[in-house]
Amino acid sequence: EVQLVESGGGLVQAGGSLRLSCVASGFSFDDYAIGWFRQAPGKEREGVSCIISDDNTTYYVDSVKGRFTVSSDNAKNTVYLQMNSLKPEDTAVYYCAALIAPMWFGTTAPSRCMGSSQYSYWGQGTQVTVSS
């Protein structure tokens, strides 16, 4: 059974940092896309970042570029989201999602990697709260 477990959320002051982890199980961790999404109350779910295992290509929503970094440790079946310089507007529940063996080609890859409808498996989420 495919399972994704997020951890690392919490309460942090503006300007602080958190590192989220997404531990995956139930599939071979060598051909995948992992996306990070967030949802604040009253707002749509938003793609934050994603990583594609084939060539470690990464994508970020404009609002987090330069502040967030997604990375993977395939030996640990884990994808991380390092979040620095956090802002109150980053407050949300953060989810990781997985697609096994993505087949994205050419210029469609960025939008698909960042689109929630592309993903088959989802974690339960972890709350990130940034105080001002």
Secondary structure, DSSP 8 states (H G I E B T S, - for coil): --EEEEE--EEEETT--EEEEEEEESS-TTSEEEEEEEE-TTS--EEEEEEETTTTEEEE-GGGTTTEEEEEEGGGTEEEEEE-S--GGG-EEEEEEEEES----GGGHHHHHT-GGG-SEE---EEEEEE-
